Structure formats: C-alpha cells, structure tokens
C-alpha cells in the first residue's frame, strides 16, 4: 500500500468511484482525510462512497437469498424426481 500512496489523489478516488470500485475509493478518501481532515468535500465524498458500499452489500445479500431459495427448490424437485424413479422401478 505504501507504494500506491503517491497516486492517492482526489481525482484517483473519483475515478475509482465512477468505475464502481467503492472500497478503493473509500481507502483513498480516508487517506486524504488524514492529511486534510477539515476538507468538507472529502468528508462528503467519503460519505457517498460508504453509502454506495452499503447499497452494494445489501444487493449482494438479496442475491444470496434468491440463490438460496432456488437451491432449496431444486433440492425438493430432486427429491420428488427420485421418488418418481423409485415408483417407476416398482411398477
């Protein structure tokens, strides 16, 4: 990380944020705030990035729930299919 600090600029943070690399943008904004804690525009930018991180995390959770529901449905369908196969063998 120390080698990258040279490119820790507000512009670079904006570029990362525009590309959706929220964690990297937040890291840069936090670093810039250690050097200039009174800059309100950096505080505001960091708040926006952290808000986006929260939204992304929520979206990931929703997708995980949907995948889990689909997996459960597939498990039940497989169980029914196995019962049908067993019934077919008996006939």
HUDALIN-V985333 format. One record per residue. N is the residue number from 1. RES is the residue in one small letter. BURIAL is + if it has 9 or more other ideal C-beta (glycine too) atoms within 8 Angstrom, else -. Layout:
BEGIN
N;RES;BURIAL
N;RES;BURIAL
END
This chain:
BEGIN
1;x;-
2;x;-
3;x;-
4;x;-
5;x;-
6;x;-
7;x;-
8;x;+
9;x;-
10;x;+
11;x;-
12;x;+
13;x;+
14;x;+
15;x;-
16;x;+
17;x;+
18;x;-
19;x;-
20;x;-
21;x;-
22;x;+
23;x;-
24;x;-
25;x;+
26;x;+
27;x;-
28;x;+
29;x;+
30;x;+
31;x;+
32;x;+
33;x;+
34;x;-
35;x;-
36;x;-
37;x;-
38;x;-
39;x;+
40;x;-
41;x;-
42;x;+
43;x;+
44;x;-
45;x;+
46;x;+
47;x;-
48;x;+
49;x;+
50;x;+
51;x;-
52;x;+
53;x;+
54;x;-
55;x;-
56;x;+
57;x;-
58;x;-
59;x;-
60;x;-
61;x;-
62;x;-
63;x;-
64;x;-
65;x;-
66;x;-
67;x;-
68;x;-
69;x;-
70;x;-
71;x;-
72;x;-
73;x;-
74;x;-
75;x;-
76;x;-
77;x;-
78;x;-
79;x;-
80;x;-
81;x;-
82;x;-
83;x;-
84;x;-
85;x;-
86;x;-
87;x;-
88;x;-
89;x;-
90;x;-
91;x;-
END
